[in-house]
Amino acid sequence: MTALAAIRPGALTVAVLLGAFVVWRWRRASTENRILAAVAALALGVYGSGAIDPPSLEVVVRDAGEALGPYTYILVGVMAFLETGAFVGLIAPGETVVIVGGLVAGQGEIDIVLLIGLVWACAFAGDTVSFLLGRRLGRAFLVKHGPRVKITEERLRQVENFLHRHGGPTILIGRFLGLVRALAPFVAGASRMPVRTFLPFDVLAAGLWATTFCLLGYIFWRSFDQVVHIAKQGALAFGTTIGVIVAAVIAYRYLRVPANRATAKAWIDEQADRPLLRPLARVARPVYRRGLLPAWARAAPAVRFAWQRVTPGQLGLELTTLLAIVAVGSYLFFGLGSLVEHRDMLRTDTAAFDVSAELETRWLDDALKFLTDLGALPVAGLAVALAVAFLAARRRFIEGAALAAGMALTVLAVRIAKAAVDRARPSDGLVATDGASFPSGHAAYAVAYVAIAVAVAHAFPRTIHRAAFVVAAIVVAAAAGLTRVYLRAHFLSDVLAGWGLAAGIFSVCGLVGLVVAFVRHNGREGAA
């Protein structure tokens, strides 16, 4: 009875049918296909007979996680990079490996925060390498060598058409579509997409992709089958959504032509007069005329405005860039905050102090004690006040308000975070310190110099001068933060978190300022 109960009739039936198909197609099939089909039929037959039971997938995943341990970081990071950096994604989709990394993190073998950051950075690096290769080698390289990694002319043309129609958002949307993800960065580079367009979209895309699939494995690690099933459903739903959006765009462009609208209306009226559809038409026409049409008339401007804000051109690219900075800054602050709550010192903190100790000299101590004051609140606050006064004199009130609000919110956020985390300062500091260590207030306040440079860059007539001014401000902010590590006033994680917190806050204020300025400008044009 036990042996009979273990028999699986469904698997046996499939094995018999597959075996019969192999026999029937034996002469026409290739040797490779014969072997694969025979092995599959044999495996199904053994499984269906109940002679052996396959191991629990949960046990396999747990054992794999224990065996991989910290090496999971290397495996997942390398695969995330190679998927687009070397077109490996056309052969082995990277979501599977990233989900496995999330599963291992769910077992407690590795840290989920570090995993997300690693996958994000490696995916972005792979996309960037692919983009630069596309710029260097061009489309002809893919046409010549693409078939070796399954890049056919038809596949390449599909991605090119997608990129041509949607531009920058292709990088964001395509990150979740296997074929587009593997080829889009290279094609974007080959088509000479501007770097300033590619980078912010790719930062957001890589971050969303890494977070989604790492957390998917992390949350549902006890059932790998369920994770894969959810991932497939999500990919299908995402693809369906994109298909609906594309169809809607095509229909919208078609119906913008008056002649096409007249043709469509005549066809609908003809169908509505059919006996079977006449009752439905009596209900649908009033709903369309009195409900849907007025609702669309009210919603269309808002929809058009939102779409233009996340696409290149006018305000869109600036807004997308700021969103990318918000995403990276938020990850740095909240990710590091979650790490330091559970341990006194990170490995990166120890390594940074070791490097500082090797560089330590008397003259460097004195120089950096002076330089670190650039990140002090009185100094950075005075610089912001002067910049706000300069902007007000130029009648750039929105930029001034965004800068002032960013500084005020940064000060408030630093104090709240210090009280919440309450991390002790490093020992043997070279300067006097007080209060909690996380995050570094000096590092956060020094970001104000970058915000000032961006806000007042319009005063410089040439682009090269504006870029030099912004780069100089970044150098000052970086130096002011790193001096806190050298002087042992903060851990490196404190400085990174301070930079991330301030960058996120100033970028959010910049987002609000951009939208307000754009709406006011359009309102004046409309009034005129």
C-alpha positions in Angstrom: 0.0 0.0 0.0 2.8 2.4 0.8 4.5 1.8 -2.6 1.2 2.2 -4.5 0.4 5.4 -2.5 3.8 6.9 -3.6 3.0 6.4 -7.3 2.4 9.7 -9.1 0.0 9.0 -12.0 0.4 12.4 -13.6 4.2 12.2 -13.8 4.0 8.6 -15.2 1.5 9.8 -17.9 3.7 12.6 -19.0 6.7 10.3 -19.1 4.9 7.8 -21.3 3.7 10.5 -23.7 7.1 12.0 -23.9 8.7 8.6 -24.5 6.2 8.0 -27.3 6.9 11.4 -28.8 10.6 10.6 -28.8 10.1 7.3 -30.6 7.8 9.0 -33.1 10.2 11.8 -33.9 13.4 9.8 -33.5 14.6 10.0 -37.1 13.8 13.7 -37.5 15.2 14.9 -34.2 18.8 15.9 -33.6 21.0 13.8 -31.4 21.0 16.5 -28.7 17.2 16.7 -28.7 17.0 12.8 -28.5 19.2 12.7 -25.5 17.5 15.5 -23.7 14.0 14.1 -24.3 15.1 10.6 -23.3 16.6 11.8 -20.0 13.5 13.9 -19.2 11.2 10.9 -19.9 13.4 8.6 -17.7 13.5 11.1 -14.9 9.8 11.6 -15.0 9.3 7.9 -15.0 11.5 7.3 -12.0 9.8 10.2 -10.1 6.3 9.0 -11.1 7.0 5.4 -10.0 7.7 6.6 -6.4 11.0 4.8 -6.3 12.7 8.0 -5.0 11.5 11.2 -3.4 13.1 14.4 -4.5 14.7 16.4 -1.7 12.7 19.2 -0.1 13.4 22.4 -2.0 13.4 24.3 1.2 16.1 22.0 2.6 18.2 22.4 -0.6 17.9 26.2 -0.4 18.9 26.3 3.3 21.9 24.0 2.7 22.9 26.1 -0.3 22.7 29.3 1.8 24.8 27.8 4.6 27.4 26.6 2.1 27.6 29.9 0.3 27.5 32.2 3.3 29.4 35.4 2.7 30.4 34.2 -0.8 26.9 35.0 -1.8 27.9 38.6 -2.0 30.5 37.7 -4.7 28.2 35.4 -6.6 25.3 37.9 -6.7 27.4 40.9 -7.4 29.3 39.3 -10.2 26.1 38.1 -11.9 24.4 41.5 -11.5 27.4 43.1 -13.2 27.8 40.5 -16.0 24.1 40.4 -16.9 24.4 43.7 -18.8 28.1 44.3 -18.7 28.8 41.1 -20.7 25.2 40.3 -22.1 25.0 37.2 -19.7 21.4 38.2 -19.1 20.4 36.8 -22.5 21.5 33.4 -21.4 20.9 33.4 -17.6 18.4 36.1 -16.3 19.9 37.8 -13.2 16.6 37.9 -11.2 17.1 34.2 -10.2 20.5 34.8 -8.7 19.4 38.0 -7.0 16.4 36.2 -5.5 18.7 33.5 -4.2 20.8 36.2 -2.6 17.7 37.5 -0.9 16.9 33.9 0.3 20.3 33.6 1.8 19.9 37.0 3.5 16.5 35.8 4.9 18.3 32.9 6.5 20.6 35.3 8.4 23.7 34.3 6.6 24.3 37.7 5.0 22.9 41.2 5.5 20.0 42.3 3.3 21.0 46.0 3.4 24.5 45.3 2.2 23.1 42.9 -0.4 20.8 45.5 -1.9 23.5 48.1 -2.0 25.9 45.7 -3.7 23.4 44.5 -6.3 22.5 48.2 -7.0 26.1 49.2 -7.4 27.0 46.2 -9.6 24.0 46.4 -11.8 24.6 50.1 -12.3 28.3 49.4 -13.1 27.4 46.7 -15.6 24.9 49.0 -17.3 27.5 51.8 -17.4 30.2 49.5 -18.9 27.7 48.3 -21.5 26.7 51.9 -22.3 30.4 52.9 -22.8 31.0 49.9 -24.9 28.1 50.8 -27.1 29.5 54.3 -27.6 32.9 52.9 -28.4 32.0 49.9 -30.6 28.7 50.9 -32.1 25.9 49.0 -33.6 28.0 47.2 -36.2 29.8 45.3 -33.4 26.5 43.7 -32.2 25.5 42.9 -35.7 28.8 41.1 -36.3 29.3 39.3 -33.0 25.8 39.3 -31.5 24.8 35.8 -32.8 27.4 34.2 -30.5 25.4 35.3 -27.5 21.9 35.0 -29.1 21.7 38.7 -30.1 19.9 38.4 -33.5 19.1 41.2 -35.8 15.5 40.9 -34.9 16.1 41.2 -31.2 18.4 44.2 -31.7 15.8 45.9 -33.9 13.1 45.4 -31.2 15.2 47.0 -28.5 16.2 49.9 -30.9 12.5 50.6 -31.7 11.6 50.5 -28.0 14.4 52.9 -27.2 13.5 55.2 -30.1 9.9 55.4 -29.0 10.4 55.9 -25.3 13.9 57.4 -24.9 15.2 57.6 -21.3 12.3 55.8 -19.7 13.4 52.7 -21.7 16.3 52.3 -19.3 13.9 52.4 -16.3 11.2 50.2 -17.8 13.5 47.9 -19.6 15.3 47.0 -16.4 12.3 44.7 -15.6 12.2 43.2 -19.2 14.8 40.5 -19.8 15.6 41.2 -23.5 15.5 44.9 -23.1 17.5 44.9 -19.9 20.4 43.0 -21.5 20.7 45.1 -24.6 19.3 48.6 -23.7 22.4 50.1 -22.2 24.6 49.1 -25.2 22.0 50.2 -27.7 21.6 53.5 -25.8 25.4 54.1 -26.0 25.5 53.1 -29.7 22.6 55.5 -30.4 24.6 58.3 -28.7 22.1 58.9 -25.9 23.5 61.7 -23.7 25.2 60.6 -20.6 23.2 63.1 -18.5 20.1 61.3 -19.7 21.3 57.8 -19.2 22.8 58.0 -15.7 19.9 59.3 -13.6 17.4 56.9 -15.3 19.8 54.0 -14.8 20.5 54.8 -11.1 16.8 54.7 -10.4 16.3 51.6 -12.5 19.1 49.6 -10.9 18.0 50.6 -7.5 14.4 49.6 -8.0 15.4 46.3 -9.6 17.9 45.4 -6.9 15.5 46.3 -4.0 12.5 44.5 -5.6 14.2 41.1 -6.2 16.4 41.1 -3.1 13.4 41.8 -0.9 11.3 39.2 -2.8 13.8 36.5 -1.8 14.3 37.9 1.7 10.6 38.0 2.6 9.5 34.7 1.1 12.8 32.7 1.6 11.0 29.7 3.1 9.3 28.9 -0.2 11.5 29.3 -3.2 8.7 28.0 -5.5 6.4 30.7 -4.3 9.1 33.3 -4.9 9.7 32.3 -8.4 5.9 32.1 -9.0 5.4 35.6 -7.7 8.3 36.9 -9.7 6.9 35.4 -12.9 3.5 36.8 -12.1 5.0 40.2 -11.4 7.0 40.1 -14.7 3.8 39.0 -16.6 1.8 41.8 -14.9 4.5 44.3 -15.6 4.7 43.2 -19.3 0.9 43.4 -19.6 0.8 46.8 -18.1 3.5 48.0 -20.5 1.6 46.5 -23.4 -1.6 48.3 -22.3 0.3 51.6 -22.0 1.9 51.2 -25.5 -1.5 50.3 -27.0 -3.0 53.4 -25.3 -0.3 55.6 -26.7 -0.7 54.2 -30.2 -4.5 54.7 -30.0 -4.0 58.3 -28.7 -1.7 59.2 -31.5 -4.1 57.6 -34.1 -7.1 59.4 -32.7 -5.3 62.8 -32.7 -5.8 62.9 -36.5 -9.4 64.3 -37.2 -9.9 62.0 -40.1 -9.0 58.9 -38.0 -11.4 60.1 -35.3 -14.2 60.4 -37.8 -13.5 56.9 -39.2 -13.4 55.4 -35.7 -16.7 57.2 -34.7 -18.4 55.9 -37.9 -17.3 52.3 -37.2 -18.5 52.5 -33.5 -21.8 53.9 -34.6 -22.2 51.1 -37.2 -21.5 48.5 -34.6 -23.8 50.1 -32.1 -26.7 49.8 -34.5 -26.4 46.0 -34.6 -29.4 44.3 -32.8 -27.2 42.5 -30.3 -25.2 45.6 -29.3 -28.0 48.1 -29.3 -29.0 47.7 -25.7 -25.4 48.0 -24.6 -24.9 51.2 -26.7 -27.9 52.8 -25.0 -26.1 52.4 -21.7 -22.6 53.1 -22.8 -23.2 56.3 -24.8 -24.5 58.4 -21.8 -21.8 57.0 -19.5 -19.1 58.0 -22.1 -20.6 61.5 -22.9 -21.5 62.5 -19.3 -18.9 60.6 -17.3 -15.8 59.4 -19.1 -15.4 62.3 -21.5 -15.6 65.1 -18.9 -13.4 63.1 -16.5 -10.7 62.7 -19.1 -10.9 66.4 -20.0 -10.2 67.3 -16.4 -7.5 64.6 -15.9 -5.6 65.0 -19.2 -3.6 68.1 -18.2 -2.4 66.4 -15.0 -1.5 63.2 -16.7 0.4 65.0 -19.4 2.2 67.1 -16.8 3.2 64.0 -14.8 4.5 62.2 -17.9 6.6 65.1 -19.0 8.1 65.4 -15.6 9.7 62.0 -15.8 10.8 62.1 -19.4 13.8 64.1 -20.9 13.1 67.6 -22.0 12.2 70.8 -20.1 11.9 70.0 -16.4 11.9 66.2 -16.8 15.6 65.4 -16.9 16.4 67.7 -13.9 13.6 66.1 -11.9 14.7 62.6 -12.8 18.3 63.5 -11.7 17.1 64.8 -8.4 15.0 61.7 -7.9 18.1 59.6 -8.5 20.0 61.6 -5.8 17.1 61.2 -3.4 17.2 57.4 -3.9 20.9 57.0 -3.4 21.0 59.4 -0.4 18.0 57.7 1.3 19.7 54.3 0.9 22.9 55.5 2.4 21.3 57.1 5.4 18.6 54.5 6.2 20.8 51.5 5.2 23.7 52.6 7.3 21.4 53.5 10.1 20.0 50.0 10.3 23.6 48.6 10.3 25.0 50.7 13.1 22.1 50.0 15.3 23.2 46.4 15.6 27.0 46.8 15.8 29.5 49.2 17.3 31.8 49.5 14.3 31.6 48.4 10.7 34.5 46.9 8.8 34.7 49.9 6.6 35.0 52.1 9.7 38.0 50.1 11.0 39.6 50.2 7.6 39.2 53.9 7.3 40.8 54.5 10.7 43.7 52.2 9.7 44.3 54.3 6.6 44.1 57.6 8.6 46.6 56.3 11.1 49.1 55.6 8.3 48.7 59.2 7.0 48.8 60.9 10.3 51.4 63.7 10.6 51.6 66.9 12.7 51.3 69.3 9.8 48.4 67.4 8.4 46.6 67.4 11.7 46.8 71.2 11.9 45.7 71.6 8.3 42.7 69.3 8.6 41.6 70.9 11.9 41.2 74.1 10.0 39.5 72.5 7.0 37.0 70.6 9.1 35.5 73.8 10.4 34.0 74.3 6.9 31.5 71.7 7.9 30.6 73.4 11.1 27.0 74.7 11.3 27.9 78.4 11.9 30.2 78.4 8.8 27.9 76.4 6.5 24.9 78.3 7.8 26.5 81.7 7.0 27.4 80.5 3.5 23.7 79.5 3.0 22.5 82.9 4.3 24.8 84.8 1.9 23.7 82.6 -1.0 20.0 83.2 -0.2 20.7 86.9 -0.1 22.4 86.7 -3.5 19.5 84.8 -5.0 17.0 87.2 -3.6 18.9 90.2 -5.1 18.7 88.3 -8.4 14.9 87.8 -7.8 15.4 84.1 -7.7 13.2 83.6 -4.7 12.2 80.0 -5.3 15.8 78.8 -5.5 16.6 80.8 -2.3 13.6 79.4 -0.5 14.6 75.8 -1.5 18.1 76.4 -0.3 17.0 77.8 3.0 14.4 75.1 3.6 17.0 72.4 2.7 19.5 73.7 5.3 16.8 74.1 8.0 15.4 70.6 7.4 19.0 69.1 7.3 19.8 70.6 10.7 16.5 69.3 12.2 17.0 65.8 10.6 20.6 65.5 11.9 19.5 66.3 15.5 16.6 63.9 15.3 18.8 61.1 13.9 21.5 61.6 16.5 18.9 61.3 19.3 17.3 58.3 17.8 20.5 56.2 17.1 22.6 57.6 20.0 25.9 56.1 18.7 29.0 56.8 20.8 31.8 58.8 19.4 35.1 57.1 18.4 37.7 57.0 21.1 41.0 59.1 21.1 39.6 61.9 18.9 42.0 64.6 17.8 39.4 67.3 18.2 36.9 68.0 21.0 33.4 66.6 20.3 30.1 66.3 22.0 26.8 64.6 21.4 26.1 61.4 19.4 28.1 60.3 16.5 25.5 59.2 13.9 25.2 60.9 11.4 28.0 63.4 11.0 26.6 66.9 11.2 29.7 68.4 9.7 29.4 66.0 6.6 25.7 66.8 6.3 26.1 70.6 6.6 29.0 70.6 4.1 26.6 69.3 1.4 25.1 72.8 1.5 28.1 74.0 -0.5 27.1 71.7 -3.4 23.5 72.9 -3.1 24.7 76.6 -3.1 26.8 75.9 -6.2 23.9 74.4 -8.1 21.5 77.2 -7.1 23.8 80.1 -8.0 25.5 78.5 -11.1 23.3 80.6 -13.4 25.5 83.5 -12.5 28.3 82.1 -14.6 27.9 82.8 -18.3 29.7 79.6 -19.6 28.8 76.0 -18.9 32.5 75.1 -18.2 32.6 77.7 -15.5 29.4 76.4 -13.9 30.7 72.8 -14.0 34.0 73.9 -12.4 32.1 75.7 -9.6 29.9 72.7 -8.8 32.9 70.3 -8.9 34.9 72.6 -6.6 31.9 72.6 -4.2 31.8 68.8 -4.3 35.5 68.6 -3.4 35.0 71.0 -0.5 32.0 68.9 0.8 34.0 65.7 0.5 37.0 67.1 2.2 35.1 68.5 5.1 33.4 65.2 5.7 36.6 63.0 5.4 38.5 65.2 7.8 36.0 64.0 10.5 37.3 60.5 9.9 41.0 61.5 10.0 40.5 63.4 13.2 38.5 60.5 14.7 35.5 62.7 15.4 33.3 60.4 13.4 33.2 56.9 11.9 33.2 56.7 8.1 29.6 55.3 8.2 28.6 58.5 10.1 30.1 60.7 7.3 28.5 58.6 4.5 25.1 58.8 6.3 25.4 62.5 6.8 26.2 63.0 3.1 23.2 60.8 2.1 20.8 62.5 4.5 21.6 66.0 3.4 21.8 65.2 -0.3 18.3 63.6 -0.1 16.8 66.6 1.8 18.3 69.2 -0.5 17.2 67.2 -3.5 13.6 67.0 -2.3 13.6 70.7 -1.7 15.0 71.2 -5.2 12.2 69.0 -6.6 9.5 71.1 -5.0 11.2 74.3 -6.2 11.4 73.0 -9.7 7.8 72.0 -9.9 6.6 75.3 -8.3 8.8 77.4 -10.7 7.6 75.4 -13.7 3.9 75.8 -12.8 4.3 79.5 -12.1 6.1 80.0 -15.4 3.3 78.2 -17.3 0.7 80.1 -15.5 2.2 83.4 -16.5 2.5 82.3 -20.1 -1.2 81.2 -20.0 -2.2 84.6 -18.6 -0.3 86.4 -21.2 
